[in-house]
Structure formats: C-alpha cells, structure tokens
C-alpha cells in the first residue's frame, strides 16, 4: 500500500508538469489567473488518480506485483 502513495505523488506531479504546457488562456476569461491555476491542480489530481489506479489494476491483472 505504501507503493501506491508514491505512485500517486509521482503521477500527480507528472501530470501537473505536463499540464503547464497547455495554454488555458483560450478557454478562460481574461484576468482569471487563480481559476486557471485551480483548474490545473484539479486536473492534475484527477489524472494522477486515474493513472495510478490504471497501473495498479493492470499489474494486478497480469500478476506482476
């Protein structure tokens, strides 16, 4: 179970890093910087959660871990 926490942290940080490359200015209203940052945080948490669960489900189905 400890390993899963490390995967959560890794994938959340990785997704936050990759989401910084997306230009959210086109979709957000002008001067809404904090809302765009909160959106990046929420999206990175969602993507990190989904990636971690996918990896652990995949490994449990293939009996690697």
PDB file of N, CA, C, O and CB in Angstrom:
ATOM      1  N   UNK A   1       0.824  -1.193   0.000  1.00  0.00           N
ATOM      2  CA  UNK A   1       0.000   0.000   0.000  1.00  0.00           C
ATOM      3  C   UNK A   1       0.865   1.252   0.000  1.00  0.00           C
ATOM      4  O   UNK A   1       0.460   2.290  -0.524  1.00  0.00           O
ATOM      5  CB  UNK A   1      -0.936   0.001   1.203  1.00  0.00           C
ATOM      6  N   UNK A   2       2.046   1.157   0.582  1.00  0.00           N
ATOM      7  CA  UNK A   2       2.962   2.297   0.601  1.00  0.00           C
ATOM      8  C   UNK A   2       3.405   2.691  -0.799  1.00  0.00           C
ATOM      9  O   UNK A   2       3.601   3.870  -1.094  1.00  0.00           O
ATOM     10  CB  UNK A   2       4.175   1.979   1.452  1.00  0.00           C
ATOM     11  N   UNK A   3       3.559   1.701  -1.644  1.00  0.00           N
ATOM     12  CA  UNK A   3       3.994   1.948  -3.014  1.00  0.00           C
ATOM     13  C   UNK A   3       2.952   2.764  -3.777  1.00  0.00           C
ATOM     14  O   UNK A   3       3.304   3.575  -4.633  1.00  0.00           O
ATOM     15  CB  UNK A   3       4.265   0.622  -3.736  1.00  0.00           C
ATOM     16  N   UNK A   4       1.688   2.555  -3.474  1.00  0.00           N
ATOM     17  CA  UNK A   4       0.618   3.260  -4.166  1.00  0.00           C
ATOM     18  C   UNK A   4       0.669   4.762  -3.869  1.00  0.00           C
ATOM     19  O   UNK A   4       0.353   5.571  -4.742  1.00  0.00           O
ATOM     20  CB  UNK A   4      -0.745   2.685  -3.760  1.00  0.00           C
ATOM     21  N   UNK A   5       1.053   5.134  -2.679  1.00  0.00           N
ATOM     22  CA  UNK A   5       1.168   6.554  -2.317  1.00  0.00           C
ATOM     23  C   UNK A   5       2.263   7.215  -3.146  1.00  0.00           C
ATOM     24  O   UNK A   5       2.097   8.342  -3.612  1.00  0.00           O
ATOM     25  CB  UNK A   5       1.466   6.716  -0.800  1.00  0.00           C
ATOM     26  N   UNK A   6       3.369   6.526  -3.329  1.00  0.00           N
ATOM     27  CA  UNK A   6       4.450   7.071  -4.150  1.00  0.00           C
ATOM     28  C   UNK A   6       4.014   7.237  -5.611  1.00  0.00           C
ATOM     29  O   UNK A   6       4.375   8.208  -6.276  1.00  0.00           O
ATOM     30  CB  UNK A   6       5.685   6.162  -4.070  1.00  0.00           C
ATOM     31  N   UNK A   7       3.240   6.280  -6.085  1.00  0.00           N
ATOM     32  CA  UNK A   7       2.716   6.393  -7.443  1.00  0.00           C
ATOM     33  C   UNK A   7       1.763   7.576  -7.568  1.00  0.00           C
ATOM     34  O   UNK A   7       1.802   8.301  -8.562  1.00  0.00           O
ATOM     35  CB  UNK A   7       2.005   5.102  -7.849  1.00  0.00           C
ATOM     36  N   UNK A   8       0.904   7.777  -6.563  1.00  0.00           N
ATOM     37  CA  UNK A   8       0.004   8.936  -6.577  1.00  0.00           C
ATOM     38  C   UNK A   8       0.789  10.234  -6.670  1.00  0.00           C
ATOM     39  O   UNK A   8       0.493  11.094  -7.500  1.00  0.00           O
ATOM     40  CB  UNK A   8      -0.880   8.949  -5.324  1.00  0.00           C
ATOM     41  N   UNK A   9       1.776  10.365  -5.827  1.00  0.00           N
ATOM     42  CA  UNK A   9       2.573  11.603  -5.804  1.00  0.00           C
ATOM     43  C   UNK A   9       3.304  11.786  -7.128  1.00  0.00           C
ATOM     44  O   UNK A   9       3.327  12.887  -7.677  1.00  0.00           O
ATOM     45  CB  UNK A   9       3.589  11.583  -4.633  1.00  0.00           C
ATOM     46  N   UNK A  10       3.897  10.721  -7.640  1.00  0.00           N
ATOM     47  CA  UNK A  10       4.640  10.816  -8.891  1.00  0.00           C
ATOM     48  C   UNK A  10       3.738  11.219 -10.052  1.00  0.00           C
ATOM     49  O   UNK A  10       4.081  12.118 -10.821  1.00  0.00           O
ATOM     50  CB  UNK A  10       5.319   9.492  -9.199  1.00  0.00           C
ATOM     51  N   UNK A  11       2.592  10.563 -10.182  1.00  0.00           N
ATOM     52  CA  UNK A  11       1.728  10.853 -11.326  1.00  0.00           C
ATOM     53  C   UNK A  11       1.022  12.200 -11.202  1.00  0.00           C
ATOM     54  O   UNK A  11       0.740  12.836 -12.218  1.00  0.00           O
ATOM     55  CB  UNK A  11       0.699   9.758 -11.483  1.00  0.00           C
ATOM     56  N   UNK A  12       0.735  12.642  -9.998  1.00  0.00           N
ATOM     57  CA  UNK A  12       0.158  13.980  -9.834  1.00  0.00           C
ATOM     58  C   UNK A  12       1.184  15.031 -10.222  1.00  0.00           C
ATOM     59  O   UNK A  12       0.852  15.998 -10.909  1.00  0.00           O
ATOM     60  CB  UNK A  12      -0.322  14.204  -8.378  1.00  0.00           C
ATOM     61  N   UNK A  13       2.424  14.854  -9.792  1.00  0.00           N
ATOM     62  CA  UNK A  13       3.465  15.819 -10.158  1.00  0.00           C
ATOM     63  C   UNK A  13       3.736  15.775 -11.660  1.00  0.00           C
ATOM     64  O   UNK A  13       3.935  16.818 -12.282  1.00  0.00           O
ATOM     65  CB  UNK A  13       4.764  15.537  -9.374  1.00  0.00           C
ATOM     66  N   UNK A  14       3.746  14.589 -12.243  1.00  0.00           N
ATOM     67  CA  UNK A  14       3.973  14.463 -13.679  1.00  0.00           C
ATOM     68  C   UNK A  14       2.844  15.102 -14.482  1.00  0.00           C
ATOM     69  O   UNK A  14       3.098  15.792 -15.470  1.00  0.00           O
ATOM     70  CB  UNK A  14       4.119  12.994 -14.063  1.00  0.00           C
ATOM     71  N   UNK A  15       1.625  14.881 -14.071  1.00  0.00           N
ATOM     72  CA  UNK A  15       0.509  15.478 -14.796  1.00  0.00           C
ATOM     73  C   UNK A  15       0.454  16.991 -14.599  1.00  0.00           C
ATOM     74  O   UNK A  15       0.067  17.715 -15.516  1.00  0.00           O
ATOM     75  CB  UNK A  15      -0.802  14.847 -14.350  1.00  0.00           C
ATOM     76  N   UNK A  16       0.835  17.477 -13.421  1.00  0.00           N
ATOM     77  CA  UNK A  16       0.883  18.929 -13.219  1.00  0.00           C
ATOM     78  C   UNK A  16       1.951  19.549 -14.104  1.00  0.00           C
ATOM     79  O   UNK A  16       1.759  20.636 -14.650  1.00  0.00           O
ATOM     80  CB  UNK A  16       1.156  19.267 -11.740  1.00  0.00           C
ATOM     81  N   UNK A  17       3.067  18.863 -14.244  1.00  0.00           N
ATOM     82  CA  UNK A  17       4.138  19.356 -15.110  1.00  0.00           C
ATOM     83  C   UNK A  17       3.697  19.391 -16.573  1.00  0.00           C
ATOM     84  O   UNK A  17       3.977  20.350 -17.293  1.00  0.00           O
ATOM     85  CB  UNK A  17       5.387  18.481 -14.958  1.00  0.00           C
ATOM     86  N   UNK A  18       3.006  18.337 -17.002  1.00  0.00           N
ATOM     87  CA  UNK A  18       2.590  18.299 -18.403  1.00  0.00           C
ATOM     88  C   UNK A  18       1.444  19.266 -18.690  1.00  0.00           C
ATOM     89  O   UNK A  18       1.329  19.769 -19.807  1.00  0.00           O
ATOM     90  CB  UNK A  18       2.176  16.888 -18.784  1.00  0.00           C
ATOM     91  N   UNK A  19       0.604  19.529 -17.706  1.00  0.00           N
ATOM     92  CA  UNK A  19      -0.495  20.470 -17.917  1.00  0.00           C
ATOM     93  C   UNK A  19      -0.026  21.921 -17.997  1.00  0.00           C
ATOM     94  O   UNK A  19      -0.763  22.783 -18.474  1.00  0.00           O
ATOM     95  CB  UNK A  19      -1.508  20.328 -16.805  1.00  0.00           C
ATOM     96  N   UNK A  20       1.182  22.195 -17.540  1.00  0.00           N
ATOM     97  CA  UNK A  20       1.697  23.561 -17.672  1.00  0.00           C
ATOM     98  C   UNK A  20       2.000  23.900 -19.130  1.00  0.00           C
ATOM     99  O   UNK A  20       2.136  25.072 -19.482  1.00  0.00           O
ATOM    100  CB  UNK A  20       2.961  23.738 -16.819  1.00  0.00           C
ATOM    101  N   UNK A  21       2.104  22.893 -19.964  1.00  0.00           N
ATOM    102  CA  UNK A  21       2.338  23.134 -21.380  1.00  0.00           C
ATOM    103  C   UNK A  21       1.075  23.457 -22.161  1.00  0.00           C
ATOM    104  O   UNK A  21       1.142  23.830 -23.332  1.00  0.00           O
ATOM    105  CB  UNK A  21       2.997  21.948 -21.984  1.00  0.00           C
ATOM    106  N   UNK A  22      -0.074  23.316 -21.516  1.00  0.00           N
ATOM    107  CA  UNK A  22      -1.347  23.596 -22.190  1.00  0.00           C
ATOM    108  C   UNK A  22      -1.695  25.066 -21.983  1.00  0.00           C
ATOM    109  O   UNK A  22      -1.578  25.591 -20.876  1.00  0.00           O
ATOM    110  CB  UNK A  22      -2.492  22.671 -21.652  1.00  0.00           C
ATOM    111  N   UNK A  23      -2.121  25.718 -23.051  1.00  0.00           N
ATOM    112  CA  UNK A  23      -2.494  27.124 -22.985  1.00  0.00           C
ATOM    113  C   UNK A  23      -3.972  27.229 -22.610  1.00  0.00           C
ATOM    114  O   UNK A  23      -4.849  27.062 -23.458  1.00  0.00           O
ATOM    115  CB  UNK A  23      -2.211  27.840 -24.338  1.00  0.00           C
ATOM    116  N   UNK A  24      -4.237  27.505 -21.341  1.00  0.00           N
ATOM    117  CA  UNK A  24      -5.606  27.612 -20.859  1.00  0.00           C
ATOM    118  C   UNK A  24      -6.185  29.011 -21.077  1.00  0.00           C
ATOM    119  O   UNK A  24      -7.350  29.250 -20.758  1.00  0.00           O
ATOM    120  CB  UNK A  24      -5.664  27.252 -19.389  1.00  0.00           C
ATOM    121  N   UNK A  25      -5.395  29.928 -21.609  1.00  0.00           N
ATOM    122  CA  UNK A  25      -5.877  31.292 -21.822  1.00  0.00           C
ATOM    123  C   UNK A  25      -7.010  31.359 -22.841  1.00  0.00           C
ATOM    124  O   UNK A  25      -7.860  32.247 -22.778  1.00  0.00           O
ATOM    125  CB  UNK A  25      -4.737  32.175 -22.274  1.00  0.00           C
ATOM    126  N   UNK A  26      -7.016  30.423 -23.768  1.00  0.00           N
ATOM    127  CA  UNK A  26      -8.065  30.418 -24.793  1.00  0.00           C
ATOM    128  C   UNK A  26      -9.424  30.054 -24.209  1.00  0.00           C
ATOM    129  O   UNK A  26     -10.454  30.510 -24.705  1.00  0.00           O
ATOM    130  CB  UNK A  26      -7.706  29.443 -25.909  1.00  0.00           C
ATOM    131  N   UNK A  27      -9.435  29.237 -23.162  1.00  0.00           N
ATOM    132  CA  UNK A  27     -10.677  28.750 -22.601  1.00  0.00           C
ATOM    133  C   UNK A  27     -11.131  29.525 -21.367  1.00  0.00           C
ATOM    134  O   UNK A  27     -12.291  29.432 -20.966  1.00  0.00           O
ATOM    135  CB  UNK A  27     -10.532  27.309 -22.260  1.00  0.00           C
ATOM    136  N   UNK A  28     -10.226  30.283 -20.770  1.00  0.00           N
ATOM    137  CA  UNK A  28     -10.552  31.009 -19.542  1.00  0.00           C
ATOM    138  C   UNK A  28     -10.860  32.471 -19.869  1.00  0.00           C
ATOM    139  O   UNK A  28     -10.420  32.999 -20.890  1.00  0.00           O
ATOM    140  CB  UNK A  28      -9.386  30.914 -18.520  1.00  0.00           C
ATOM    141  N   UNK A  29     -11.612  33.102 -18.998  1.00  0.00           N
ATOM    142  CA  UNK A  29     -11.882  34.521 -19.162  1.00  0.00           C
ATOM    143  C   UNK A  29     -10.620  35.313 -18.846  1.00  0.00           C
ATOM    144  O   UNK A  29      -9.705  34.806 -18.196  1.00  0.00           O
ATOM    145  CB  UNK A  29     -13.055  34.970 -18.259  1.00  0.00           C
ATOM    146  N   UNK A  30     -10.579  36.543 -19.303  1.00  0.00           N
ATOM    147  CA  UNK A  30      -9.409  37.384 -19.049  1.00  0.00           C
ATOM    148  C   UNK A  30      -9.302  37.700 -17.557  1.00  0.00           C
ATOM    149  O   UNK A  30     -10.306  37.868 -16.864  1.00  0.00           O
ATOM    150  CB  UNK A  30      -9.486  38.693 -19.875  1.00  0.00           C
ATOM    151  N   UNK A  31      -8.056  37.777 -17.083  1.00  0.00           N
ATOM    152  CA  UNK A  31      -7.725  38.095 -15.691  1.00  0.00           C
ATOM    153  C   UNK A  31      -8.290  37.079 -14.701  1.00  0.00           C
ATOM    154  O   UNK A  31      -8.631  37.445 -13.576  1.00  0.00           O
ATOM    155  CB  UNK A  31      -8.240  39.473 -15.344  1.00  0.00           C
ATOM    156  N   UNK A  32      -8.391  35.839 -15.091  1.00  0.00           N
ATOM    157  CA  UNK A  32      -8.837  34.756 -14.206  1.00  0.00           C
ATOM    158  C   UNK A  32      -7.674  33.792 -13.982  1.00  0.00           C
ATOM    159  O   UNK A  32      -7.756  32.609 -14.314  1.00  0.00           O
ATOM    160  CB  UNK A  32     -10.075  34.005 -14.809  1.00  0.00           C
ATOM    161  N   UNK A  33      -6.604  34.312 -13.422  1.00  0.00           N
ATOM    162  CA  UNK A  33      -5.380  33.527 -13.250  1.00  0.00           C
ATOM    163  C   UNK A  33      -5.559  32.456 -12.184  1.00  0.00           C
ATOM    164  O   UNK A  33      -5.149  31.312 -12.384  1.00  0.00           O
ATOM    165  CB  UNK A  33      -4.207  34.439 -12.882  1.00  0.00           C
ATOM    166  N   UNK A  34      -6.164  32.810 -11.056  1.00  0.00           N
ATOM    167  CA  UNK A  34      -6.325  31.844  -9.976  1.00  0.00           C
ATOM    168  C   UNK A  34      -7.252  30.704 -10.362  1.00  0.00           C
ATOM    169  O   UNK A  34      -7.035  29.560  -9.963  1.00  0.00           O
ATOM    170  CB  UNK A  34      -6.850  32.531  -8.738  1.00  0.00           C
ATOM    171  N   UNK A  35      -8.272  31.010 -11.129  1.00  0.00           N
ATOM    172  CA  UNK A  35      -9.174  29.967 -11.570  1.00  0.00           C
ATOM    173  C   UNK A  35      -8.466  28.990 -12.502  1.00  0.00           C
ATOM    174  O   UNK A  35      -8.720  27.786 -12.450  1.00  0.00           O
ATOM    175  CB  UNK A  35     -10.385  30.575 -12.262  1.00  0.00           C
ATOM    176  N   UNK A  36      -7.589  29.495 -13.343  1.00  0.00           N
ATOM    177  CA  UNK A  36      -6.814  28.623 -14.227  1.00  0.00           C
ATOM    178  C   UNK A  36      -5.851  27.756 -13.432  1.00  0.00           C
ATOM    179  O   UNK A  36      -5.659  26.587 -13.766  1.00  0.00           O
ATOM    180  CB  UNK A  36      -6.043  29.453 -15.256  1.00  0.00           C
ATOM    181  N   UNK A  37      -5.247  28.301 -12.396  1.00  0.00           N
ATOM    182  CA  UNK A  37      -4.336  27.512 -11.558  1.00  0.00           C
ATOM    183  C   UNK A  37      -5.086  26.430 -10.794  1.00  0.00           C
ATOM    184  O   UNK A  37      -4.598  25.307 -10.662  1.00  0.00           O
ATOM    185  CB  UNK A  37      -3.592  28.420 -10.575  1.00  0.00           C
ATOM    186  N   UNK A  38      -6.265  26.764 -10.295  1.00  0.00           N
ATOM    187  CA  UNK A  38      -7.073  25.765  -9.585  1.00  0.00           C
ATOM    188  C   UNK A  38      -7.504  24.664 -10.544  1.00  0.00           C
ATOM    189  O   UNK A  38      -7.550  23.492 -10.170  1.00  0.00           O
ATOM    190  CB  UNK A  38      -8.313  26.424  -8.930  1.00  0.00           C
ATOM    191  N   UNK A  39      -7.821  25.039 -11.779  1.00  0.00           N
ATOM    192  CA  UNK A  39      -8.180  24.045 -12.791  1.00  0.00           C
ATOM    193  C   UNK A  39      -7.024  23.093 -13.058  1.00  0.00           C
ATOM    194  O   UNK A  39      -7.237  21.887 -13.188  1.00  0.00           O
ATOM    195  CB  UNK A  39      -8.601  24.733 -14.090  1.00  0.00           C
ATOM    196  N   UNK A  40      -5.815  23.610 -13.142  1.00  0.00           N
ATOM    197  CA  UNK A  40      -4.636  22.760 -13.362  1.00  0.00           C
ATOM    198  C   UNK A  40      -4.432  21.824 -12.180  1.00  0.00           C
ATOM    199  O   UNK A  40      -4.089  20.658 -12.372  1.00  0.00           O
ATOM    200  CB  UNK A  40      -3.371  23.621 -13.584  1.00  0.00           C
ATOM    201  N   UNK A  41      -4.636  22.312 -10.967  1.00  0.00           N
ATOM    202  CA  UNK A  41      -4.473  21.467  -9.776  1.00  0.00           C
ATOM    203  C   UNK A  41      -5.510  20.351  -9.775  1.00  0.00           C
ATOM    204  O   UNK A  41      -5.178  19.192  -9.524  1.00  0.00           O
ATOM    205  CB  UNK A  41      -4.595  22.311  -8.483  1.00  0.00           C
ATOM    206  N   UNK A  42      -6.765  20.696 -10.056  1.00  0.00           N
ATOM    207  CA  UNK A  42      -7.826  19.687 -10.058  1.00  0.00           C
ATOM    208  C   UNK A  42      -7.592  18.661 -11.160  1.00  0.00           C
ATOM    209  O   UNK A  42      -7.731  17.460 -10.927  1.00  0.00           O
ATOM    210  CB  UNK A  42      -9.203  20.349 -10.235  1.00  0.00           C
ATOM    211  N   UNK A  43      -7.241  19.119 -12.345  1.00  0.00           N
ATOM    212  CA  UNK A  43      -6.982  18.188 -13.451  1.00  0.00           C
ATOM    213  C   UNK A  43      -5.782  17.291 -13.164  1.00  0.00           C
ATOM    214  O   UNK A  43      -5.802  16.109 -13.508  1.00  0.00           O
ATOM    215  CB  UNK A  43      -6.750  18.962 -14.751  1.00  0.00           C
ATOM    216  N   UNK A  44      -4.739  17.832 -12.540  1.00  0.00           N
ATOM    217  CA  UNK A  44      -3.572  17.003 -12.234  1.00  0.00           C
ATOM    218  C   UNK A  44      -3.899  15.962 -11.174  1.00  0.00           C
ATOM    219  O   UNK A  44      -3.375  14.849 -11.229  1.00  0.00           O
ATOM    220  CB  UNK A  44      -2.406  17.875 -11.769  1.00  0.00           C
ATOM    221  N   UNK A  45      -4.760  16.299 -10.203  1.00  0.00           N
ATOM    222  CA  UNK A  45      -5.180  15.308  -9.213  1.00  0.00           C
ATOM    223  C   UNK A  45      -6.011  14.200  -9.862  1.00  0.00           C
ATOM    224  O   UNK A  45      -5.840  13.022  -9.551  1.00  0.00           O
ATOM    225  CB  UNK A  45      -5.983  15.983  -8.091  1.00  0.00           C
ATOM    226  N   UNK A  46      -6.898  14.585 -10.753  1.00  0.00           N
ATOM    227  CA  UNK A  46      -7.739  13.595 -11.432  1.00  0.00           C
ATOM    228  C   UNK A  46      -6.898  12.675 -12.307  1.00  0.00           C
ATOM    229  O   UNK A  46      -7.062  11.456 -12.269  1.00  0.00           O
ATOM    230  CB  UNK A  46      -8.812  14.293 -12.279  1.00  0.00           C
ATOM    231  N   UNK A  47      -5.999  13.256 -13.095  1.00  0.00           N
ATOM    232  CA  UNK A  47      -5.161  12.448 -13.992  1.00  0.00           C
ATOM    233  C   UNK A  47      -4.225  11.550 -13.186  1.00  0.00           C
ATOM    234  O   UNK A  47      -4.038  10.387 -13.542  1.00  0.00           O
ATOM    235  CB  UNK A  47      -4.343  13.358 -14.938  1.00  0.00           C
ATOM    236  N   UNK A  48      -3.633  12.070 -12.105  1.00  0.00           N
ATOM    237  CA  UNK A  48      -2.761  11.263 -11.260  1.00  0.00           C
ATOM    238  C   UNK A  48      -3.490  10.097 -10.623  1.00  0.00           C
ATOM    239  O   UNK A  48      -2.962   8.987 -10.553  1.00  0.00           O
ATOM    240  CB  UNK A  48      -2.146  12.116 -10.189  1.00  0.00           C
ATOM    241  N   UNK A  49      -4.699  10.351 -10.162  1.00  0.00           N
ATOM    242  CA  UNK A  49      -5.517   9.281  -9.568  1.00  0.00           C
ATOM    243  C   UNK A  49      -5.844   8.202 -10.602  1.00  0.00           C
ATOM    244  O   UNK A  49      -5.707   7.009 -10.332  1.00  0.00           O
ATOM    245  CB  UNK A  49      -6.824   9.862  -8.983  1.00  0.00           C
ATOM    246  N   UNK A  50      -6.274   8.633 -11.779  1.00  0.00           N
ATOM    247  CA  UNK A  50      -6.638   7.667 -12.817  1.00  0.00           C
ATOM    248  C   UNK A  50      -5.437   6.857 -13.299  1.00  0.00           C
ATOM    249  O   UNK A  50      -5.555   5.650 -13.511  1.00  0.00           O
ATOM    250  CB  UNK A  50      -7.275   8.384 -13.992  1.00  0.00           C
ATOM    251  N   UNK A  51      -4.299   7.495 -13.472  1.00  0.00           N
ATOM    252  CA  UNK A  51      -3.105   6.772 -13.919  1.00  0.00           C
ATOM    253  C   UNK A  51      -2.631   5.764 -12.880  1.00  0.00           C
ATOM    254  O   UNK A  51      -2.247   4.648 -13.231  1.00  0.00           O
ATOM    255  CB  UNK A  51      -1.983   7.752 -14.233  1.00  0.00           C
ATOM    256  N   UNK A  52      -2.653   6.143 -11.618  1.00  0.00           N
ATOM    257  CA  UNK A  52      -2.228   5.227 -10.563  1.00  0.00           C
ATOM    258  C   UNK A  52      -3.138   4.015 -10.487  1.00  0.00           C
ATOM    259  O   UNK A  52      -2.666   2.883 -10.383  1.00  0.00           O
ATOM    260  CB  UNK A  52      -2.198   5.940  -9.220  1.00  0.00           C
ATOM    261  N   UNK A  53      -4.435   4.249 -10.537  1.00  0.00           N
ATOM    262  CA  UNK A  53      -5.361   3.115 -10.478  1.00  0.00           C
ATOM    263  C   UNK A  53      -5.248   2.239 -11.718  1.00  0.00           C
ATOM    264  O   UNK A  53      -5.373   1.017 -11.628  1.00  0.00           O
ATOM    265  CB  UNK A  53      -6.797   3.610 -10.321  1.00  0.00           C
ATOM    266  N   UNK A  54      -5.014   2.847 -12.868  1.00  0.00           N
ATOM    267  CA  UNK A  54      -4.825   2.046 -14.077  1.00  0.00           C
ATOM    268  C   UNK A  54      -3.582   1.165 -13.955  1.00  0.00           C
ATOM    269  O   UNK A  54      -3.635  -0.025 -14.262  1.00  0.00           O
ATOM    270  CB  UNK A  54      -4.711   2.955 -15.313  1.00  0.00           C
ATOM    271  N   UNK A  55      -2.475   1.737 -13.512  1.00  0.00           N
ATOM    272  CA  UNK A  55      -1.232   0.962 -13.385  1.00  0.00           C
ATOM    273  C   UNK A  55      -1.402  -0.186 -12.399  1.00  0.00           C
ATOM    274  O   UNK A  55      -0.994  -1.311 -12.686  1.00  0.00           O
ATOM    275  CB  UNK A  55      -0.074   1.870 -12.937  1.00  0.00           C
ATOM    276  N   UNK A  56      -2.001   0.086 -11.237  1.00  0.00           N
ATOM    277  CA  UNK A  56      -2.147  -0.972 -10.240  1.00  0.00           C
ATOM    278  C   UNK A  56      -3.151  -2.039 -10.679  1.00  0.00           C
ATOM    279  O   UNK A  56      -2.952  -3.221 -10.398  1.00  0.00           O
ATOM    280  CB  UNK A  56      -2.576  -0.375  -8.908  1.00  0.00           C
ATOM    281  N   UNK A  57      -4.217  -1.644 -11.356  1.00  0.00           N
ATOM    282  CA  UNK A  57      -5.155  -2.643 -11.869  1.00  0.00           C
ATOM    283  C   UNK A  57      -4.518  -3.488 -12.966  1.00  0.00           C
ATOM    284  O   UNK A  57      -4.725  -4.700 -13.028  1.00  0.00           O
ATOM    285  CB  UNK A  57      -6.419  -1.965 -12.400  1.00  0.00           C
ATOM    286  N   UNK A  58      -3.751  -2.845 -13.822  1.00  0.00           N
ATOM    287  CA  UNK A  58      -3.063  -3.577 -14.883  1.00  0.00           C
ATOM    288  C   UNK A  58      -2.072  -4.573 -14.301  1.00  0.00           C
ATOM    289  O   UNK A  58      -2.010  -5.720 -14.744  1.00  0.00           O
ATOM    290  CB  UNK A  58      -2.344  -2.607 -15.824  1.00  0.00           C
ATOM    291  N   UNK A  59      -1.292  -4.140 -13.305  1.00  0.00           N
ATOM    292  CA  UNK A  59      -0.316  -5.047 -12.697  1.00  0.00           C
ATOM    293  C   UNK A  59      -0.996  -6.179 -11.923  1.00  0.00           C
ATOM    294  O   UNK A  59      -0.506  -7.308 -11.907  1.00  0.00           O
ATOM    295  CB  UNK A  59       0.613  -4.270 -11.766  1.00  0.00           C
ATOM    296  N   UNK A  60      -2.112  -5.873 -11.293  1.00  0.00           N
ATOM    297  CA  UNK A  60      -2.794  -6.946 -10.550  1.00  0.00           C
ATOM    298  C   UNK A  60      -3.439  -7.945 -11.503  1.00  0.00           C
ATOM    299  O   UNK A  60      -3.532  -9.130 -11.182  1.00  0.00           O
ATOM    300  CB  UNK A  60      -3.860  -6.357  -9.607  1.00  0.00           C
ATOM    301  N   UNK A  61      -3.880  -7.490 -12.655  1.00  0.00           N
ATOM    302  CA  UNK A  61      -4.456  -8.426 -13.616  1.00  0.00           C
ATOM    303  C   UNK A  61      -3.395  -9.295 -14.284  1.00  0.00           C
ATOM    304  O   UNK A  61      -3.659 -10.446 -14.631  1.00  0.00           O
ATOM    305  CB  UNK A  61      -5.235  -7.669 -14.670  1.00  0.00           C
ATOM    306  N   UNK A  62      -2.217  -8.754 -14.460  1.00  0.00           N
ATOM    307  CA  UNK A  62      -1.159  -9.537 -15.091  1.00  0.00           C
ATOM    308  C   UNK A  62      -0.280 -10.237 -14.056  1.00  0.00           C
ATOM    309  O   UNK A  62       0.663 -10.941 -14.417  1.00  0.00           O
ATOM    310  CB  UNK A  62      -0.302  -8.642 -15.979  1.00  0.00           C
ATOM    311  N   UNK A  63      -0.580 -10.051 -12.792  1.00  0.00           N
ATOM    312  CA  UNK A  63       0.130 -10.730 -11.678  1.00  0.00           C
ATOM    313  C   UNK A  63       1.617 -10.383 -11.627  1.00  0.00           C
ATOM    314  O   UNK A  63       2.438 -11.225 -11.264  1.00  0.00           O
ATOM    315  CB  UNK A  63      -0.026 -12.247 -11.805  1.00  0.00           C
ATOM    316  N   UNK A  64       1.965  -9.144 -11.990  1.00  0.00           N
ATOM    317  CA  UNK A  64       3.376  -8.738 -11.941  1.00  0.00           C
ATOM    318  C   UNK A  64       3.766  -8.326 -10.533  1.00  0.00           C
ATOM    319  O   UNK A  64       4.838  -8.696 -10.052  1.00  0.00           O
ATOM    320  CB  UNK A  64       3.645  -7.583 -12.922  1.00  0.00           C
ATOM    321  N   UNK A  65       2.898  -7.556  -9.859  1.00  0.00           N
ATOM    322  CA  UNK A  65       3.221  -7.115  -8.488  1.00  0.00           C
ATOM    323  C   UNK A  65       2.711  -8.142  -7.506  1.00  0.00           C
ATOM    324  O   UNK A  65       2.874  -7.974  -6.297  1.00  0.00           O
ATOM    325  CB  UNK A  65       2.609  -5.717  -8.179  1.00  0.00           C
TER     326      UNK A  65
END
